[in-house]
């Protein structure tokens, strides 16, 4: 299996934090935050995952799990983070 590396990102931590901060007290906020990042930037990178984890006081692993479940529900495929 080939490994793909990219230097593109979904924005700086501060930019992402400003985008998702209004969702910090909303029920389902992490899901809404990941969707907002996707809508704004077209993808969700590791900086976005870490920022969501920080804003919502989650572990990075929990943020990845939320993202994985969103993708699996939407596409009906299994997702693995490596």
N, C-alpha and C positions, 0 to 999 in steps of 0.2 A: 504494500500500500504506500502510495506517495504521500509525502508531507508537504503541505503548502504553507508558506510563511508570507505574511503581508505586513506592511508598515502603516496601512491606512487605519484610522481610528474614527470612532463615532463622536469625537469631540473631546475637549479637555474635561478634566474632572469638575472644574468650576462651572463650565457650560452645562454639563450634564446635571450637576447638582441644582442649578437654577431651573432647569427644565422639570426635574422631578420633585423638588422640594414642596411645591403646593400639594402634592399627593401624599405627603408623609402621614397625615392623619385620616386618610380616606380608607374605608374598608376595602381590601383588595388592592391597596396601594402599590405593592411590588409588581403585580401583574399590569396595572395601569401604567406604571413607570416604564416597564420594559416595552410595552406597546407604544408609549410616547417616544421613546428613544428610536424604536424601529420606524415610526412614522416620520420623525424629524430627520433622521440620518440615513435611513435605508438599511441599516444593519445594527447588530448589537455586538460589540467587541468586549474584550476583557476589562477595559477601563469602565465601560458601562455596567458590567456585572459587578465590579468592585464598588462602584459608586452607589448602585442600588443597595448592595449589601450594607454599606456604611450608613446611608440615609435611613434605612429601615431597621438598622441594628440586627442584621442577619449575618450569618457566615457566608463566605463566598460560595461554599458548597450548596447552601440552601438557595441562594440566588440562582445558581446553575440548575438546581432541581426544578425550580419554578419555571425557568426558561425551557428546560427539557420538556416538561409537561405541557406547556403552551404549544411547542412545536409538534409534539406527538398528537395532541388533540386536533390541531389544525390540519396536519398532513397525514396522520395515520401511520407514521413511521417511527421506529425506535431511534433514539438519539443517544450518543455516547460522547462525553467530553474526555479528551485525552490530554 
